[in-house]
Every structure is written in structure tokens, then in C-alpha cells.
Amino acid sequence: MSLYKFKEIQTVPNAKDFIDIVLSRVQRKTPTQVHPQFKITRIRSFYMRKVKYAQTTFNEKFTKILEDFPMIDDIHPFYADLCNVLYDRDHYKLALGQVNTVRGVVDTVAKDYCKLMKFADSPYKSKMLKRAALGRMCTAVKKLQSSLVYLEEVRQHLGRLPSINPNARTLLVTGYPNVGKSSFMNIVTNANVEVQAYAFTTKSLYVGHMDYDYLRWQVIDTPGILDHPLEDRNTIEMTAITALAHIQASVLFFVDISETCGFTLEQQVALFHSIKPLFKGKPLLVVLNKQDLRKVEDLSAAERELLNTMCDGEGSTVKMMSTSCATKVGVDEVKIMGCDALLKRRLDHKVEGNKTDSIMNRVHVTSARAPASRPAFIPPTLQQQKEAKMEVEGEDSDSEEFMTEKELRDLNGGSGVYSTDYRKQWILENEAWRYDAPPEIVDGMNVADYIDPDIEAKVAALEAEEDLLLRAFEMTPEERAREAEWSVMSEKLTQVRRIIRYKKSTHHSRRDMGRKEPRKIRKSLAMVEDALRDLGRDPSLVRERALSRKSEKVRAKRRAYSLTPEAEAARSVSRSRSLKPSRESLSLHRPADKEKAGQLRAKAFKVMFRKSKIGMKGEADRHVPTKKPKHLFTGKRPKGTANHR
């Protein structure tokens, strides 16, 4: 769990956005209408309210910034030094101090101009004083531009910092770059730190978590450290130095004995001795990594002697272990040894502290020790009852030895086969009732009262009678043949019914399709005459009728082609007299009006066709006017609910 909630710091806007936020809020939350006919006191209070509200809003915003950002002197030394390394303590304090100063300036400006407004004798003077007050406030805020931008960058970086609890149980992994620190962390925790073949892959602190001995542990992976003076180290290295200096953890110093990291054993041992003062008071474990590439036995005598210098020293408790993160050999042993060393160190620290003495003064601890042998204690009364029972029954009695349920289970098939008999513990008046079947009650009546005790004999007699009847009615070969024939016919009938049902269903499903009229069979005149002769009738009348109808059609065609224009016009006039005249011909008499009406009709049809084609609203569609007219829902919102929005 994180000690501080840096991710909850609110965004810091720049100066321009800051001013826009405050002024828009003043405009929305204060009255906006004032008239010259108002009393001068009312006009003064109108503008004073705006100035005071702007000052209050600026004050709230600046106070929130000062409260959200951590104070360097009040937080844990680890985070204080980390902020100094990453952001420069002086620059950080200066930015917050400027914010605090501007907050005081805004308060002073509002106070002074409110005093001046009390003596304003016209609406114009009140308005100009309000304008000057807000202008001076905004000018002061504009001067904070660089500090606000810097604080926003700090806020973003603080939100990306890992959640490190300096007081939790911690394993701290350190060493030269590319010696296997991140690989070790990925193995023992659920973290996924980037691992590459080049140095300084890890550029900041990374945190992973694991469980050991039913406790939650955090593992911190630090960036690589080079062996040079403290003032020459960069920001990446200083984050690792800060963690080593302030976090009480079990330190795992990784050494690459294969020297594939690009640094020799002499350089790695020299780094160990240069930062050894940071390990004071902490469990220290030297991890010889990458033994899959080069084993400890393959080291020369000089190299072994060099490694032994890391464990030498007065009162040294440094332990050395070899491991390989590539094959995961020895990784669990390193984790266990580091955790046990830290738990022992924390326990010793508690015992050595003064808190134990203050508790011992209030608690009495006996000096008596428990005896070596502690036999079972049997109460005397129970022992007397047991002896009296044995005297009554006699030592050679045939009473059965008591067996526990576990022994009975083992004798009768074991777990999953043996079922515990709970009825033997029941307390009953009559022992014969112990294994009786419990009655089954349905609707308040016992089912056993309605069961015939001779039901099984009656069922057996009924089954025997059915067998006799079946033997008596066995079919003859002729009956079997008729039965087979009937089965075949029944199957065929079933097929026919299925076909009829299918045709009906398809007929109903195709009802919506256009019906086709049956084609009429055309018969020639000769065929009709032959049919009439077969019936004993005279076909001459049919022939005459057919020839007369044909000749009538021919004559009509000839008349149509032989009409003159004058005759055709006369015929069309005669036909038009039989038709009802149109409304246009009745209402419009001049040809120009008729032509204009035709043009308007064509234009209207064209517009209607285009609207219907693209789905536009036309005159036939129902019109719904707007339900929220603008003149009723614009401007300032009154006090109350905002449901209409």
C-alpha cells in the first residue's frame, strides 16, 4: 500500500486556462443584470459580489494546489530526497512559495478594492473599480505561468512514480548495470520489467510484490550504479542511492562473475566498497549471478580472494550465494535467505528498543518452566467410576471393546465406502424401534396405510395371466403375411399423405405471388367441325359465324387506315363529347393560362418526386414544433433544478 497518494493530485492549469476558469465561473454564479435606476447601494453590492467571488475562487484553487502537493519537510526522507533528485528541492519550494504569494496578493487586491467601492457614487465608478480589481488579479496570476507549468510537470511525474512504502518489508536489488537485477525481480514477483542485453535498461525504480511466510513483501529494482564520486553521478544513479540510503530493507548486491555485463570483477568489488556505508544496519547478501556461464569453481585464486574481501571486515554479516537467473537455479534460496535475514533483523530491533521495557513493566512473566514429561490427566472421580465398573463386570467379561468411528471406517472399506451409523446414538424407549423405516407422510396421511401387503403376490398373478393370454393369441403364418402386407400399405399411405401435406404447405406459402391464369387451349375451326360431326350436329353455322367475325375485324382495320384527316377529327370530336370535360378546360379558357398551369403542375410534380426520393419532409408530413424555444431557455439559469436541460 502506498504511503502517499500522489496520483490523486488534481491537474494544474496554465495561467491562461486558470483565468478563464475563474472568470467564467464568476460570470455563471453571480448576477449579470444591473440598471442605472437601481439604488447606488445595490449597484455597489452587485460589483462587490463579483470581486469577492473571484477572490474566493482564486483562493480555493491556490489552496487546493498547496494542499495536494507534498511538503518536502513533512514527508518521509526517502520521498524528500527523491523529490530533490528528480525536481530540485529549491525550485519545487520556490514554485509553491510563489503560488502562496499570489494567493495573498489576490486577497489583498480584493480587500482594497472592496473598500474603494464603498465610496463609489456612480454605476460607472463601481464598474471601473470592479474591472480594475479583476484585472490586477489576472495580472498577478499571469506572472505564475512558469511556476504553474513546472508544477504540472511535477504532478505528472509524481503520478508515474511507483507506490513504494518505505516502512514495509522490502528486498532491495542493486549492483552494476546489466548484471541480472531485473531478471531476478521478474522471477520472484509478478512484475514485468524490461530486460535487454545493453546497460541502463532500467532508468527508474520499479516495484514488484510477492508473498513469503504468509506476509506481503515488496521488491525494488534499482537502476545500475557506476563506480565514481557521488557528485559525478547522474539522476538515474541518484535514485538508486536514495533508495539505499533511506529504505530499511534486505540488500541484494548482484555481481556478474562471467563479466558479460561489460564490467570486470575488480570494478564491481570496488563499487561494493564505495557504497558500503549505505549498507550499515541492513542485512546484506552478495549474489554471484550468471553461474550458468561461469561457475564459482572456475574462478582463479586471485578472483576468489577479491570476492572474499567483500565478506571481510570487523563484525561483518555479509553472506554470499551463487545463482543463475537464466536457469532459475538458486533464485528461491536467495529470496528465502534475504527474507529471513530481514525478519530476524526487525525482530532484534524490536527487542532492543524501549517499547519492550515499557510493556514488561505492566506484564508479569513467570520464570517457571514446563516439566519435561506431561502425562494425560484423568479426574479422580472418573477414575473411581471406571474402577467400580471394572469390578462389577469383571476382568474376563465378554463386553465388546469400544471402537471409534475412525477405526470402524478403516475396517469397513475406508473413506468414501463406509457410511457413519447415526442411529446407534439415538435414545429410544424401545430398542426394537432403532432401525425401523420412518413413515412417509403425504397430505397429513401415512402412505403405509394405503399399501396392500399382498401387492407383490397379486402383481405376480397378473403377470402370469398376461403371459397365458399372449400365448393364446399367437398369430398364424397367414395372419403374419396379412400383417406384413398391411404394414407395407400403411407406409405407402403415409408417404402419400406426406406429399399432399407438403403440396398444401407450399401452396399456402406462395399465396402472395401473382396467380397465373390457365392458358386457354386454342382450337382450329376444323377441330371444332369434327367434334360437332361426331356429336351428330351441323357445323355449317359455326363456320359461317367464324368467317363473319373475321371479315368484320378486317373491315374495321381497313376503315381505320382509309379515314381522311377531316373524318378522323370529326370522329375524335364525337368521342370527346361523350367524355366528361376536365376541370382545367372548364376554368381556364385562354391558351396562355392553360400553358402556365401545365408548367406549374410539372414543376410541383418534379419537387414532390425529388422529396419523396431523398426522404425530405413535405407538406403532407405532420409538423411538430420545437419543444424548447430558444427565447425561453437561454441566458442565466435561476435557482432550483436544471431538469429542463
ROLOTOR-734185 format. One record per residue (C-alpha): residue in one letter; x, y, z. Coordinates in steps of 0.02 Angstrom, whole numbers, plus 32768, in hexadecimal, padded with zeros to 4 digits. Each point is the difference from the previous one (the first is absolute). Layout:
<atoms>
AXYZ/...
</atoms>
This chain:
<atoms>
M800080008000/S804480AB7FD1/L802E8079808C/Y7FCB809A7F9C/K7F7980177F7C/F805E80607F7B/K7F8D7FC07F77/E7F6D8061804B/I804F80AC7FE6/Q7F8E80677F91/T803A80477F5A/V805680AA800A/P7FC480707F6F/N807080827FB1/A7FE580B98023/K7F8C80217F6C/D7F907F6A8026/F8003802E80B8/I7FBD80AE7FDC/D7F7D7FBE7F86/I7FC17F828081/V7FEE8081808A/L7FB2808B7F96/S7F837F8A7FAD/R7FCE7FBF80AA/V7FE880B28040/Q7F9280267F6A/R7F977F648019/K7FEB800780BC/T7FDE80BA801C/P7F7680747FC2/T8019804B7F53/Q7F7E80897FF3/V800B80AD804F/H7FA280A07FCF/P802880B7801F/Q7F5A801B8059/F80357F89808B/K8036804C80A6/I80B98023800B/T80117F888094/R7FB77F757F98/I807780277F6F/R809680018078/S7FCF7F568049/F7FE87FBC7F4F/Y80B580267FCE/M80497FD980AC/R7FB27F547FF6/K805A7FDD7F5D/V80A880388048/K7FEB7F99809E/Y7FC77F677FA0/A8098800B7F8C/Q807380118097/T7FAE7F6A8055/T80107F957F64/F80B8802D7FE9/N80207FDB80B7/E7FAC7F557FF6/K80627FCE7F66/F80A980378047/T7FDB7FAF80A9/K7FD57F5C7FAB/I80A780037FA4/L8061802280A0/E7FA47F76805F/D80107F7C7F77/F80BA80117FE1/P806A7FB1808A/M8067806F8071/I80B77FCC7FF6/D801E801680BB/D7F677F9B8035/I80127F617F98/H80707F688017/P80BA80237FE3/F80017F847F6F/Y7F7C80617FA1/A804D80A68034/D80AA7FD17FB8/L7FAD7FB17F67/C7FA580A47FDC/N80A5805D8018/V80547F8C7F81/L7F7580057F80/Y7FBB80B1800E/D807F80688063/R7FC5802880AF/D802080BC7FF1/H7FA380127F5B/Y7F6D7F9B8047/K7FF6806A809F/L801080A07F9B/A7F6F7FD17F8E/L7F8D7FD88092/G8038809E8058/Q7FD380697F69/V7F537FB17FFB/N7FE9802A80B8/T803B80B37FE2/V7F88801C7F6F/R7F737FBD806C/G802680878080/V800D80857F78/V7F547FD17FBC/D7FB5800A80AE/T804E80AB801E/V7FC480447F58/A7F4E7FC78021/K8002804B80AF/D804380AA7FC6/Y7F8980137F6D/C7F697FCD8067/K802C80908076/L800A80777F6C/M7F5A7FC57FBB/K7FA9803780A1/F802380B47FCE/A7FD07FF17F47/D7F74807D7FDA/S7FCF7FC47F51/P7FE77F5C7FA2/Y808F802C7F8C/K807E8013808F/S7FC67F5B804D/K80147FA77F5C/M80AE80487FE0/L80397FCF80B0/K7FBF7F4E7FE3/R80597FFA7F59/A80A2803F804C/A7FF67F81808F/L7FE77F6C7F8C/G808880427F8D/R8081800A808C/M7FD17F508039/C80177FBB7F50/T80A6805D7FEC/A80417FB180A0/V7FCA7F537FC5/K805280197F55/K80A780188057/L7FED7F4E8044/Q80077FB27F52/S80AC7FB08013/S7FDC7FC080B0/L7F597FB47FCD/V804D7FA87F69/Y808C7FBD8070/L7F847FC18083/E7F997FA97F79/E809C7FA37FC4/V80287FD080B4/R7F4E7FC28018/Q80097F927F65/H80A87FB88038/L7FC37FE280B2/G7F6B7FA17FBA/R80777F8C7FA3/L806C7FDB8098/P7FF27F4E8043/S7F9B7FE7809F/I808D7FDE807C/N7FE07FEE80B9/P80A680228059/N7FC37FA8809F/A7FCB7F5C7FAE/R80657F607FF5/T8071801C7F6B/L80857FAA7F98/L806F80827FAB/V805F7FC57F66/T809A80647FCD/G80A37FF07FA1/Y8054802E7F5D/P7F9580107F62/N7FD27F617FA0/V802E7F86808C/G7F537FAC8009/K7F9F806B807E/S7F6280147F96/S80017F467FD1/F80057FD180B8/M7F6E80748025/N7F977FBA7F70/I801A7F508045/V7FD5801E80B8/T7F6F807A7FE1/N7F74801D7F84/A8056809A7FBA/N802E800E7F48/V809C806D7FFB/E805380167F58/V809C7F947FEC/Q807C80257F74/A80B57FD47FD8/Y803F80B28013/A80278067809B/F7F89807A8058/T7F627FAB7FC1/T7FB1802D80A8/K7FFE80BE8010/S7F938012809C/L7FC47FA18099/Y7F8B7F6D7FDF/V7F997FA78085/G7FC07F4D8003/H7FA47FA08088/M800A7F4E803E/D7FC57F948093/Y80767FAA8078/D7FD77FB180A8/Y7F4B803E7FF2/L803F80B37FF5/R7FFE80807F73/W80AA80397FC1/Q803580857F83/V80987FEB7F90/I8051809F7FBC/D80697FF97F62/T807B80927FFC/P805C80457F68/G80B57FCE7FE7/I8087805F8060/L80AE802A7FC0/D809C8013806B/H802580BA8004/P7FEF808E8080/L7F5580308040/E800180AC7FB0/D80207FB37F54/R7F6A7F8B8005/N7F6B802B7F93/T7F478003802E/I7FE57F487FD5/E808A7FC68074/M7FCA8077808A/T7F557FAF8009/A80547F5B802C/I807180568080/T7F668052804F/A7FA87F588012/L809C7FB0804D/A8013808F807C/H7F4F800D8044/I7FA47F597FED/Q801B7F808089/A80097F667F93/S80617F627FE1/V808280317F7C/L802B7F867F74/F80A280397FAB/F800E7FA77F58/V80AB7FD57FB7/D80187FBE7F4F/I808B7F808011/S7FFD7FDD7F44/E802C80B97FDD/T7F877FFF7F6B/C7FB280A08042/G809780617FC3/F804E802080AB/T808B7F9B8052/L7FFA7FB080AB/E807B80838041/Q7F89808D7FCD/Q7F6A7FAB804F/V805D7FDF80A4/A803D80B58001/L7F4C803D7FED/F7FCD7F918093/H8084804D8071/S7FD680B27FC7/I7F467FF2802D/K80197F8D8096/P7FD6808C807D/L7F4E7FFF7FB9/F7FED7F498038/K801D802680B7/G7F7B7FB68071/K7FB07F9A7F75/P800A7F467FD5/L80767FEE7F6C/L800C7F6F7F86/V807D7FF87F70/V7FB47FA07F6D/L807B7FB67F82/N7F937FFA7F65/K80117FAE7F54/Q80507F61803F/D7FB87FA97F67/L8085805C7F9A/R808D7FF2807E/K80007F9D80A2/V804F803880A2/E80777F6A7FF8/D804680437F5C/L803B80A3804F/S80B88019801C/A804B800D80AE/A801880BC7FEE/E7F4B80197FCF/R7FC37F968091/E806D80648077/L7FB5809F7FB6/L7F507FC1801F/N802C7FCD80B2/T803180B48027/M7F46802C7FF1/C7FDA7F908096/D809780348068/G7FF880868083/E7FE3801580B8/G7F537FC28032/S7FD47FDB7F4B/T7F607F9D7FE4/V800A7FFF7F42/K7FCA7F5B7FB2/M802B7FC67F51/M7F987F8F7F8F/S800B7FCC7F49/T7F6C7FFA7F8C/S7FC980067F4A/C7F6780617FC9/A80057FAE7F54/T7FEA7F4F8047/K7FAC803B80A3/V807E7F9C8066/G8015804680AF/V7F80808B7FE9/D7F897FBE8085/E808F7FE6807B/V803780B57FEA/K7F4E803D801C/I7FE97F96809C/M80A78032804B/G7FE080B97FE0/C7F517FFB804C/D80377F9D8099/A809180778020/L7F8C80987FFA/L7F7E7FAF8072/K80887FD5807F/R804580B17FF7/R7F54804E801C/L7FDE7F8D8094/D80A880288051/H7FDE80B97FE7/K7F5A7FF2805B/V804F7FA28090/E808C807F800F/G7F8780938000/N7FB580558097/K7F507FCA7FD4/T80207F528048/D8036804580A8/S7F64806B8011/I7F937F677FE0/M80627F918078/N7FE0807B808E/R7F457FDF7FF1/V80047F447FDD/H80357F768077/V80627F757FAA/T801B7F658069/S80AA7FB2800C/A7FBD7F4E8018/R801F7F877F72/A7F907F727FC6/P80347F508037/A80517F8D7F81/S7F787F78800E/R7F4B80338004/P7F917F62800C/A7F4580057FE0/F7F9880368096/I7F667F97802F/P7F8C804A8086/P7FFA7F9580A0/T7F427FED7FFB/L80077FBC7F50/Q808C7F8B8030/Q7F977FBD8092/Q7F687FE47F90/K806B7FA17F84/E804A7F8F8088/A7F517FDD804A/K7FBE7FCF7F55/M80917F897FE4/E7FDF7FAD80A7/V7F497FE47FD6/E801E7FBC7F51/G809C7FA1802D/E80A47FFF7FA5/D7FCD7F697F94/S7F5880457FCA/D7FC67FE87F4D/S7FD680B87FEB/E8031803F7F56/E809180777FF4/F7FCD80B17FCF/M803780317F50/T800A80B17FBC/E7FAF80367F5E/K80AB800E7FAF/E80287F4B802A/L7F567FC77FBF/R801D80627F5F/D80A97FAE7FE5/L7FB67F53801E/N7F6C80197F8A/G804F803E7F5F/G804880A9802E/S7FC980AF7FD3/G7F7E800A7F76/V7FC07F4E8020/Y7FD67FFF80B9/S7F6680618036/T7FF2803880B5/D7F6F7FB2805F/Y7FAE808D805F/R7F6D7F98803D/K80667FA28080/Q800D80A18066/W7F43801A8006/I7FAC7FF880A9/L7F607F987FEC/E7F827FB28076/N7FFE7F5D7F9F/E80A17FBD7FB5/A7F9B7FA77F77/W7FD580AA7FB5/R80B4802E7FD9/Y80077FC87F4A/D7F4780107FD3/A7FDA805D7F5F/P7FBA80AD8025/P7F4D801C7FC1/E7FE280637F61/I7F7A80848019/V7FA4804B7F6B/D7F74807D801C/G7FFB7FD380B8/M7FE77F447FE0/N80777F6E8012/V80297FB27F59/A80167F548052/D7F467FFC802B/Y7FD57FFD7F47/I807B7F787FC9/D7FB97F507FE7/P80727F838059/D7FD57F7B7F7B/I802780747F6F/E80977F9D7FC6/A7FA07F5B7FF8/K7F7380537FA0/V8078804E7F83/A80537F577FE4/A7F557FAE7FE0/L7FD1808B7F86/E80A17FEC7F9E/A7FE57F427FF4/E7F4F801E7FBD/E804380797F7C/D807F7F7F7FC7/L7F757F7F7FE8/L7F99807A7F99/L809480297F91/R80207F487FDD/A7F477FE57FD6/F7FFD808B7F7F/E809C7FD77F9E/M7FEA80257F44/T7FFF7F7C7F78/P8072800E7F66/E7F6F80437F97/E7FDC80868081/R80B780318005/A800180117F41/R7F64806F8005/E80518066808B/A809C801B7F95/E7F9680307F69/W7F9E807B8069/S80A3804C8040/V803D801D7F4E/M7F5A80507FCC/S8000806D809D/E80AF803E7FD6/K7FCA802C7F4F/L7F67805D8040/T806E805F8078/Q807180347F6F/V7F69803C7F9C/R7FBD80658094/R80AC804E8017/I800780347F49/I7F50804B8008/R802C805F80A0/Y809F80447FB0/K7FA2803C7F66/K7F7F8058806D/S808780578065/T805D803B7F65/H7F5B803B7FB4/H7FD98069809C/S80B080478005/R7FF4803B7F4B/R7F5780558014/D804B80AE7FF5/M804A7FDF7F56/G7F9980367F69/R7F8D7F797FC0/K80137FCA7F4E/E7F627FE67F9F/P7FF87F567FAC/R8029800C7F49/K7F677FE87F92/I800F7F767F81/R7FED80477F51/K7FA07F8B7F8B/S7FFD80117F45/L7F5F800C7F9F/A801C7F537FB5/M80107FB280AE/V7F5C80518038/E7FA77FC17F62/D803F7F4E801B/A7FC5800480B4/L7F53803B7FCC/R7FF37F797F7A/D802B7F7D8081/L7F718041806A/G7F897FF67F69/R7FE980BD7FE9/D801180737F69/P80A380668007/S7FCF807A7F75/L7FBD80848079/V80A380008061/R806380187F5E/E7F9280907FC8/R800F805780A9/A80BD7FEF8003/L801480447F50/S7F8B80938023/R80628033809F/K80A47FF77FA1/S7FBE80697F71/E7FBE8081807D/K80AC8016804D/V804E80137F54/R7F8180847FCF/A8020806280A1/K80BA80047FDD/R7FE380397F4E/R7F8D808C803B/A8082803B807D/Y8086800C7F7C/S7F90804E7F7D/L7FB980948069/T802D80B17FC7/P803F8085807B/E7F5A805B7FFB/A7FA27F608025/E807A7FD2808A/A7FEB80AC8054/A7F457FF27FF5/R80077F54804E/S8071803D8091/V7F8980918022/S7F6F7F8A8007/R805F7F94807C/S80338095806C/R7F4B80368010/S7FDA7F5D8055/L808C801E8084/K7FF58072809A/P806280A27FE6/S8097801E8073/R800180868088/E808F80587FA9/S7F9F80167F5D/L7F68803F805F/S805F8080806B/L808680397F87/H7FCB80437F58/R809A80587FBE/P808C7F947FB6/A80878063805F/D7FAE7FD780A7/K7FF47F497FD3/E80B77FFC7FD1/K8034805580A3/A7F967F868066/G80557F6F7FAA/Q80AB80488029/L7FD2801680B9/R7FBB7F4E8007/A80A17FBA7FB7/K806A80658079/A7F9B7FC88098/F80097F4B7FC9/K80BC80107FE9/V8018804880B0/M7F8F7F7B804C/F805E7F767FA7/R80A98041803C/K7FC7800E80B5/S7FB57F548001/K809D7FB97FB4/I807980468082/G7F877FF48094/M7FE680BA8020/K7F7180438067/G7F7180397F95/E7F5C805A8017/A7FA67F5D8026/D80717FD68094/R7FC8802980B1/H806080968043/V8036800280B7/P803E80AC8038/T809A800D8071/K7FDC7FD380B4/K808D806E8044/P7FF480AD7FB1/K80A3805D800E/H7FBA80A0804B/L7FC27F9D8097/F809C7F978022/T809480747FE3/G805980778076/K801D7FE780BA/R7FB37F6E8058/P7F988029809B/K80157FAA80A7/G7FB57F54800C/T800A7F637F98/A80467FF47F50/N7F917F747FC1/H7FC980647F68/R80B37FF37FC1/
</atoms>
